[in-house]
Amino acid sequence: MTGRNELCPCGSGKKYKKCCLGKNEPLASRLCEQNSAAPRALEWLAARYPDALAEAVHYDYFGDPNKEELRAISALPPHLQQQLQINIGEWTLADARLEIKGERIPVHELVLGPGGPLFPAAGKDWLQKLSKHMLGLYEVRESRPGEGLRLHDLLRPKQPDVWVAERSASQSLVRGDILGVRLVPQESGWVISGAAYLFNRDEGLACRDEILYEMRGVDWHSEIAREVISAQISLQWLESLTTERPLPELVDASSGEPILATTDRYRVSDRAALMALLAQQPDLNRDNEEEWTRIVELEDGRFRIRASLTLTKKDILMVCCPTLKLADETRGWLEQIAGQNLRHHSREMVDPRSPRAQAAVKPAPPPDIPPEMMVTIVHDYLRKQYANWINEKIPALNNKTPRQAIRSAKGRQAVIELLESYEHLEAHRARREGGRAFDFGFLWDQLGLPRNL
């Protein structure tokens, strides 16, 4: 907050008390009244209807969770617990109904009706707006850090995008992020009310599809629509936070086998004889005096590493392979060419997803490369990586190439969402590491697809 005797942040060069303080006082007063309205209303509800309120939150918001689900919710980290409380509070005031004397009454009618607590004009106006505008699911189409967001309605995509003034969220959100929020009109434009349900992209799109399925034949302006959308967003958000998911299986690109880093150790009887023998093998590259790499050429002309061999000073040959199958194959190959000169000593296998493997990874110091040059290097790499993408078979497209997939309406939509997911990940990388995001526009152009800008 700017002090009275400090320079005014508007840049006039005058002291704040002589410049914008008087202008800002009415706005500050309205914001104070708005911010105090929700806590006052919730305190009044908790005092008047504690049992009905607790029952509504348990059954309607959380969906009658079992003990395991309740434990998972209580184990959420502090920042998510705080957001959960904000979301519950806003849901209570905007969407909840309390069962009182056998009748389900909207909370906003209790709070704003006769007998409710007293509010200043701005506070009452804010609560009325919360009850009028329902929760929605939006995709970020543009993010200007410190300024705001341009949001696209995923549930009603023909609606025009909405610019939202939002300083804090725009610092972390990027194009392609999906979140459930309630948009409320103010004199200065649309704002996010406070509740926020941030999804990863796949879960956000799945939430959209589920809502659209549930909304078939339902009037979008009805109370049923409000309940369906609110319930699906909150329940699927909670599920995304509390469901433990197995780590994705990593597979070797050349063989399709699960990656399981396997290290075999062999005792060497005759060091010189082994080194001479390894020098004769056509598929071994000698990296230095005591290290070799066994490679194989693939059908598309690329090469894959099958094994790395290291001969230690103590005459131990260490053979590292990315999969168990390759390790078994390499062991057979070595025993065939080296015979009695090698004796297998031990085998160690490590899942690269395990905590042990993750703890062993030490981040390399950042290279001393100018930022703009690093951006150029990354972009050149990505351009080569995706040079033939439209003609490559993609598992996410049922092993069709993007060019093949766009021949059907369903495939076309799948390609569009896949490209949008690439852009989303790249936007987060650029925000995290700095520099410009890589432009995938050439892929959109090659496929003749419309791009959401």
C-alpha positions as CSV (number, residue, x, y, z in Angstrom):
1,M,0.0,0.0,0.0
2,T,1.3,3.4,-0.9
3,G,2.0,5.8,2.0
4,R,0.4,9.2,2.2
5,N,3.7,11.0,1.9
6,E,5.2,8.7,-0.8
7,L,5.3,9.6,-4.5
8,C,2.1,8.8,-6.2
9,P,2.3,5.5,-8.3
10,C,0.5,7.3,-11.2
11,G,3.9,9.0,-12.1
12,S,2.7,12.6,-11.6
13,G,5.7,13.4,-9.3
14,K,3.3,14.6,-6.6
15,K,2.8,13.0,-3.1
16,Y,0.1,10.4,-3.0
17,K,-2.0,12.5,-0.5
18,K,-1.9,15.4,-3.0
19,C,-2.7,13.3,-6.0
20,C,-4.7,10.0,-6.2
21,L,-5.4,9.3,-2.6
22,G,-8.8,11.0,-2.7
23,K,-9.7,9.4,-6.0
24,N,-8.9,5.9,-4.7
25,E,-10.7,6.2,-1.4
26,P,-14.2,5.4,-2.8
27,L,-12.8,2.4,-4.7
28,A,-10.9,1.1,-1.7
29,S,-14.1,1.5,0.4
30,R,-16.2,-0.5,-2.1
31,L,-13.6,-3.3,-2.2
32,C,-13.5,-3.4,1.6
33,E,-17.3,-3.8,1.7
34,Q,-17.2,-6.5,-1.0
35,N,-14.4,-8.4,0.7
36,S,-16.1,-8.4,4.1
37,A,-19.5,-9.5,2.8
38,A,-18.7,-13.2,2.2
39,P,-17.0,-13.8,5.7
40,R,-20.0,-12.1,7.4
41,A,-22.5,-14.1,5.5
42,L,-20.7,-17.4,6.2
43,E,-20.4,-16.6,9.9
44,W,-24.2,-15.8,10.0
45,L,-25.0,-19.1,8.3
46,A,-22.7,-21.2,10.5
47,A,-24.4,-19.6,13.6
48,R,-28.0,-20.0,12.4
49,Y,-27.9,-23.3,10.4
50,P,-24.7,-25.2,11.4
51,D,-26.1,-28.7,10.8
52,A,-27.8,-27.9,7.5
53,L,-24.6,-26.1,6.3
54,A,-22.3,-29.0,7.3
55,E,-24.7,-31.5,5.6
56,A,-24.8,-29.5,2.4
57,V,-21.0,-29.3,2.2
58,H,-20.5,-33.0,3.0
59,Y,-23.1,-34.3,0.5
60,D,-23.5,-31.7,-2.2
61,Y,-20.0,-30.3,-2.4
62,F,-17.8,-33.3,-1.5
63,G,-20.3,-35.9,-2.9
64,D,-20.5,-37.9,0.4
65,P,-16.8,-38.9,0.6
66,N,-15.7,-42.1,2.3
67,K,-13.1,-42.2,5.0
68,E,-10.2,-42.7,2.6
69,E,-11.3,-39.8,0.5
70,L,-11.6,-37.6,3.6
71,R,-8.1,-38.6,4.6
72,A,-6.8,-37.6,1.2
73,I,-8.6,-34.2,1.3
74,S,-7.2,-33.5,4.8
75,A,-3.7,-34.4,3.6
76,L,-3.7,-31.7,0.9
77,P,-0.8,-29.2,1.2
78,P,-1.6,-25.8,2.9
79,H,-1.9,-23.8,-0.3
80,L,-4.5,-26.2,-1.7
81,Q,-6.3,-26.4,1.7
82,Q,-6.6,-22.6,1.5
83,Q,-8.0,-22.6,-2.0
84,L,-10.4,-25.4,-1.1
85,Q,-11.8,-23.2,1.7
86,I,-12.2,-20.3,-0.6
87,N,-14.0,-22.6,-3.1
88,I,-16.3,-24.1,-0.5
89,G,-17.2,-20.6,0.8
90,E,-18.1,-19.2,-2.6
91,W,-20.0,-22.4,-3.6
92,T,-22.0,-22.1,-0.3
93,L,-23.0,-18.5,-1.0
94,A,-23.6,-18.8,-4.8
95,D,-24.8,-22.4,-5.4
96,A,-25.7,-24.2,-2.2
97,R,-29.2,-25.1,-0.9
98,L,-29.8,-25.8,2.7
99,E,-32.5,-28.2,3.8
100,I,-34.6,-26.4,6.4
101,K,-37.9,-27.8,7.7
102,G,-38.0,-30.2,4.8
103,E,-37.5,-27.6,2.2
104,R,-34.3,-27.0,0.2
105,I,-33.7,-23.2,0.2
106,P,-31.0,-21.4,-1.9
107,V,-28.4,-19.9,0.5
108,H,-28.5,-16.6,-1.3
109,E,-32.2,-16.3,-0.5
110,L,-31.5,-16.9,3.2
111,V,-28.6,-14.4,3.3
112,L,-30.1,-11.6,1.2
113,G,-33.7,-12.1,2.2
114,P,-35.7,-10.8,5.2
115,G,-34.0,-11.7,8.5
116,G,-30.6,-12.0,6.9
117,P,-27.5,-10.2,8.1
118,L,-27.1,-6.5,7.3
119,F,-24.6,-5.6,4.5
120,P,-23.4,-2.3,3.1
121,A,-24.6,-1.6,-0.4
122,A,-21.4,-2.8,-2.2
123,G,-21.3,-6.0,-0.1
124,K,-24.9,-6.8,-0.9
125,D,-24.4,-6.1,-4.6
126,W,-21.4,-8.4,-4.6
127,L,-23.3,-11.3,-3.1
128,Q,-26.1,-10.8,-5.6
129,K,-23.7,-11.0,-8.4
130,L,-22.2,-14.3,-7.1
131,S,-25.7,-15.8,-7.0
132,K,-26.5,-14.5,-10.5
133,H,-23.4,-15.7,-12.4
134,M,-22.6,-19.4,-12.4
135,L,-19.3,-21.2,-12.4
136,G,-17.8,-21.9,-15.9
137,L,-14.9,-23.8,-17.5
138,Y,-12.4,-21.7,-19.4
139,E,-9.3,-22.0,-21.4
140,V,-6.6,-19.3,-21.3
141,R,-6.1,-17.9,-24.8
142,E,-3.8,-15.1,-23.7
143,S,-1.9,-14.3,-20.5
144,R,-0.2,-10.9,-19.8
145,P,1.7,-11.3,-16.6
146,G,0.5,-8.7,-14.0
147,E,-2.3,-7.5,-16.2
148,G,-4.9,-10.1,-17.0
149,L,-6.1,-13.1,-19.0
150,R,-8.2,-13.6,-22.2
151,L,-10.5,-16.6,-21.4
152,H,-12.4,-18.8,-23.9
153,D,-15.6,-20.5,-22.7
154,L,-15.1,-24.3,-23.2
155,L,-18.7,-25.1,-22.5
156,R,-20.1,-22.6,-24.9
157,P,-17.3,-22.1,-27.4
158,K,-19.4,-19.8,-29.7
159,Q,-19.4,-17.1,-27.0
160,P,-16.8,-14.3,-27.5
161,D,-13.7,-14.5,-25.4
162,V,-13.6,-12.5,-22.2
163,W,-10.8,-10.3,-21.0
164,V,-10.3,-10.5,-17.3
165,A,-8.2,-8.1,-15.2
166,E,-6.2,-10.5,-13.0
167,R,-2.8,-9.6,-11.6
168,S,-1.8,-12.6,-9.5
169,A,-3.1,-15.5,-11.6
170,S,-1.7,-14.0,-14.8
171,Q,1.8,-14.4,-13.3
172,S,1.6,-18.2,-13.4
173,L,-1.1,-19.1,-16.0
174,V,-0.1,-19.5,-19.7
175,R,-2.0,-20.0,-22.9
176,G,-3.7,-23.4,-22.9
177,D,-4.3,-23.7,-19.1
178,I,-7.8,-24.7,-18.1
179,L,-9.6,-23.6,-15.0
180,G,-13.0,-23.4,-13.5
181,V,-13.9,-19.8,-12.3
182,R,-16.9,-17.6,-11.8
183,L,-16.7,-14.3,-13.8
184,V,-18.4,-11.3,-12.3
185,P,-18.9,-7.9,-14.0
186,Q,-17.5,-4.8,-12.3
187,E,-17.3,-1.2,-13.4
188,S,-13.8,-1.8,-14.7
189,G,-14.7,-5.0,-16.6
190,W,-14.9,-8.7,-15.8
191,V,-13.1,-10.1,-12.8
192,I,-12.6,-13.6,-11.3
193,S,-14.7,-13.8,-8.1
194,G,-12.1,-15.7,-6.0
195,A,-12.9,-19.4,-6.4
196,A,-10.5,-21.2,-8.8
197,Y,-10.4,-24.8,-10.0
198,L,-7.1,-25.3,-11.9
199,F,-6.9,-28.5,-14.0
200,N,-4.1,-30.0,-16.0
201,R,-5.0,-29.9,-19.6
202,D,-6.1,-33.5,-20.1
203,E,-8.3,-33.5,-17.0
204,G,-9.8,-30.1,-18.0
205,L,-10.8,-31.4,-21.4
206,A,-12.2,-34.5,-19.8
207,C,-14.3,-32.4,-17.4
208,R,-15.5,-30.4,-20.4
209,D,-16.6,-33.5,-22.2
210,E,-18.4,-34.9,-19.1
211,I,-20.3,-31.6,-18.6
212,L,-21.4,-31.4,-22.2
213,Y,-22.6,-35.0,-22.0
214,E,-24.6,-34.3,-18.9
215,M,-26.0,-31.1,-20.4
216,R,-27.6,-32.7,-23.4
217,G,-31.2,-31.4,-23.6
218,V,-30.7,-29.2,-20.5
219,D,-31.5,-25.5,-20.7
220,W,-28.3,-23.6,-20.1
221,H,-30.1,-20.9,-18.1
222,S,-31.8,-23.3,-15.8
223,E,-31.0,-24.2,-12.2
224,I,-30.3,-27.7,-13.3
225,A,-27.5,-26.4,-15.6
226,R,-26.0,-24.5,-12.7
227,E,-26.0,-27.5,-10.4
228,V,-24.6,-29.8,-13.1
229,I,-21.7,-27.5,-14.0
230,S,-20.8,-26.6,-10.5
231,A,-20.9,-30.2,-9.3
232,Q,-18.8,-31.6,-12.1
233,I,-16.2,-28.9,-11.9
234,S,-15.8,-29.2,-8.1
235,L,-15.9,-33.0,-7.9
236,Q,-13.5,-33.6,-10.8
237,W,-11.2,-31.0,-9.4
238,L,-11.2,-32.7,-6.0
239,E,-10.7,-36.1,-7.7
240,S,-7.7,-34.7,-9.6
241,L,-6.1,-33.5,-6.3
242,T,-6.7,-36.6,-4.2
243,T,-6.4,-39.6,-6.6
244,E,-3.1,-41.3,-6.6
245,R,-2.0,-42.1,-10.1
246,P,0.7,-44.6,-11.1
247,L,3.8,-43.1,-12.6
248,P,3.7,-43.4,-16.4
249,E,5.6,-46.3,-17.8
250,L,8.7,-45.4,-19.7
251,V,9.5,-47.4,-22.8
252,D,12.5,-47.7,-25.0
253,A,11.8,-46.1,-28.4
254,S,13.7,-48.7,-30.4
255,S,12.3,-51.9,-28.8
256,G,9.0,-50.8,-27.1
257,E,10.2,-52.5,-24.0
258,P,9.7,-50.9,-20.5
259,I,12.8,-49.0,-19.4
260,L,14.5,-50.7,-16.5
261,A,18.1,-49.5,-16.2
262,T,20.1,-52.8,-15.8
263,T,23.8,-53.0,-14.9
264,D,25.7,-56.3,-15.2
265,R,29.2,-56.7,-13.8
266,Y,31.7,-59.3,-15.1
267,R,35.0,-60.4,-13.8
268,V,37.7,-60.3,-16.5
269,S,40.4,-62.9,-16.6
270,D,42.6,-61.4,-19.4
271,R,42.2,-57.6,-19.7
272,A,44.3,-57.2,-22.9
273,A,42.6,-60.1,-24.7
274,L,39.2,-58.7,-23.9
275,M,40.1,-55.2,-25.2
276,A,41.5,-56.7,-28.4
277,L,38.3,-58.7,-28.9
278,L,36.1,-55.7,-28.3
279,A,38.1,-53.7,-30.9
280,Q,37.1,-56.3,-33.5
281,Q,33.3,-55.9,-33.0
282,P,31.7,-53.9,-35.8
283,D,28.7,-52.6,-33.7
284,L,30.9,-51.2,-30.9
285,N,32.1,-47.6,-30.9
286,R,35.1,-46.9,-28.7
287,D,34.5,-43.8,-26.7
288,N,37.9,-43.8,-25.0
289,E,40.5,-46.3,-23.8
290,E,38.2,-48.1,-21.4
291,E,34.7,-47.3,-22.6
292,W,32.6,-48.6,-25.5
293,T,29.0,-48.1,-26.8
294,R,27.1,-50.8,-28.6
295,I,24.7,-49.3,-31.2
296,V,22.2,-50.5,-33.8
297,E,20.9,-48.7,-36.9
298,L,17.1,-48.4,-37.2
299,E,15.1,-48.7,-40.4
300,D,14.7,-44.9,-40.6
301,G,18.5,-44.4,-40.5
302,R,18.7,-43.3,-36.9
303,F,20.9,-45.0,-34.3
304,R,20.0,-46.4,-30.9
305,I,22.2,-47.3,-28.0
306,R,21.9,-50.9,-26.9
307,A,24.6,-51.0,-24.2
308,S,27.4,-49.0,-22.6
309,L,30.5,-50.9,-21.6
310,T,33.1,-49.7,-19.1
311,L,36.3,-51.6,-18.0
312,T,37.4,-50.6,-14.5
313,K,40.9,-50.5,-13.2
314,K,40.0,-53.6,-11.1
315,D,39.2,-55.6,-14.2
316,I,35.5,-55.4,-13.8
317,L,33.4,-55.0,-17.0
318,M,30.3,-53.0,-16.3
319,V,27.6,-53.3,-18.9
320,C,24.6,-50.9,-18.7
321,C,21.5,-51.4,-20.8
322,P,18.2,-49.4,-20.8
323,T,15.9,-52.5,-20.6
324,L,16.0,-56.0,-19.1
325,K,15.6,-57.6,-22.5
326,L,18.6,-55.7,-24.0
327,A,20.6,-56.7,-20.9
328,D,19.8,-60.4,-21.4
329,E,20.6,-60.1,-25.1
330,T,23.9,-58.3,-24.4
331,R,24.9,-60.9,-21.9
332,G,24.3,-63.7,-24.4
333,W,26.4,-61.8,-27.0
334,L,29.3,-61.2,-24.6
335,E,29.4,-64.8,-23.4
336,Q,29.4,-65.9,-27.0
337,I,32.4,-63.7,-28.1
338,A,34.4,-63.7,-24.8
339,G,33.8,-67.2,-23.5
340,Q,35.8,-68.1,-20.3
341,N,37.4,-64.7,-20.2
342,L,34.3,-63.3,-18.5
343,R,32.5,-64.5,-15.5
344,H,29.2,-62.9,-14.6
345,H,29.4,-61.4,-11.1
346,S,26.1,-59.4,-10.4
347,R,23.1,-57.7,-11.8
348,E,21.4,-54.5,-10.6
349,M,18.1,-53.1,-11.9
350,V,16.7,-49.6,-11.2
351,D,13.4,-48.2,-12.3
352,P,14.1,-44.7,-13.4
353,R,10.8,-43.5,-11.9
354,S,11.8,-44.8,-8.4
355,P,12.7,-42.3,-5.6
356,R,16.2,-43.9,-5.5
357,A,16.8,-43.1,-9.2
358,Q,15.4,-39.6,-8.8
359,A,17.6,-38.9,-5.8
360,A,20.6,-40.0,-7.8
361,V,20.0,-37.5,-10.5
362,K,22.1,-34.4,-9.9
363,P,21.1,-31.4,-11.9
364,A,23.9,-30.1,-14.2
365,P,25.0,-26.5,-13.8
366,P,23.4,-24.3,-16.4
367,P,25.6,-23.7,-19.4
368,D,27.2,-20.3,-19.8
369,I,25.2,-19.4,-22.9
370,P,23.6,-16.1,-23.6
371,P,19.7,-16.3,-23.2
372,E,18.9,-15.4,-26.8
373,M,21.4,-17.9,-28.1
374,M,19.8,-20.6,-25.8
375,V,16.4,-19.7,-27.2
376,T,17.8,-20.2,-30.8
377,I,19.3,-23.6,-29.9
378,V,16.1,-24.8,-28.3
379,H,14.0,-23.6,-31.2
380,D,16.3,-25.2,-33.8
381,Y,16.1,-28.5,-31.9
382,L,12.3,-28.4,-31.8
383,R,12.1,-27.5,-35.5
384,K,14.1,-30.5,-36.4
385,Q,12.2,-32.7,-33.9
386,Y,8.9,-31.8,-35.6
387,A,10.1,-31.5,-39.2
388,N,8.4,-34.7,-40.3
389,W,5.7,-34.8,-37.6
390,I,2.7,-34.6,-39.8
391,N,3.8,-37.9,-41.5
392,E,4.8,-39.8,-38.4
393,K,2.5,-42.3,-36.7
394,I,1.4,-40.9,-33.3
395,P,0.1,-43.3,-30.5
396,A,-2.3,-40.6,-29.3
397,L,-3.9,-40.6,-32.8
398,N,-4.4,-44.4,-32.7
399,N,-1.1,-44.8,-34.5
400,K,-2.3,-42.7,-37.5
401,T,-0.2,-39.9,-38.9
402,P,-1.7,-36.4,-38.3
403,R,-2.2,-36.1,-42.1
404,Q,-4.3,-39.3,-42.0
405,A,-6.1,-38.4,-38.8
406,I,-7.5,-35.1,-40.1
407,R,-9.5,-36.9,-42.7
408,S,-12.3,-37.6,-40.2
409,A,-14.0,-35.0,-37.9
410,K,-13.0,-36.9,-34.8
411,G,-9.4,-37.3,-35.9
412,R,-9.3,-33.6,-36.9
413,Q,-10.3,-32.5,-33.4
414,A,-7.8,-34.9,-31.9
415,V,-5.0,-33.4,-33.9
416,I,-6.1,-29.9,-33.0
417,E,-6.1,-30.8,-29.3
418,L,-2.7,-32.5,-29.6
419,L,-1.2,-29.4,-31.2
420,E,-2.8,-27.3,-28.5
421,S,-1.2,-29.5,-25.8
422,Y,2.2,-29.1,-27.4
423,E,1.8,-25.3,-27.4
424,H,0.6,-25.4,-23.8
425,L,3.6,-27.3,-22.6
426,E,5.9,-25.0,-24.6
427,A,4.3,-21.9,-23.1
428,H,4.9,-23.3,-19.6
429,R,8.6,-24.1,-20.5
430,A,9.1,-20.6,-21.8
431,R,7.5,-19.0,-18.7
432,R,9.6,-21.2,-16.5
433,E,13.0,-20.8,-18.3
434,G,12.5,-17.4,-19.9
435,G,12.6,-16.5,-23.6
436,R,10.1,-16.9,-26.3
437,A,7.9,-19.9,-26.7
438,F,8.5,-22.1,-29.8
439,D,6.0,-21.3,-32.6
440,F,4.2,-24.5,-33.8
441,G,2.4,-22.4,-36.5
442,F,4.2,-24.3,-39.4
443,L,2.4,-27.5,-38.3
444,W,-1.0,-25.9,-38.3
445,D,-0.2,-24.4,-41.8
446,Q,1.0,-27.7,-43.2
447,L,-2.2,-29.4,-42.1
448,G,-4.4,-26.5,-43.1
449,L,-6.0,-26.3,-39.6
450,P,-7.5,-23.2,-38.1
451,R,-5.5,-22.0,-35.1
452,N,-7.1,-20.5,-32.0
453,L,-5.2,-17.2,-31.4
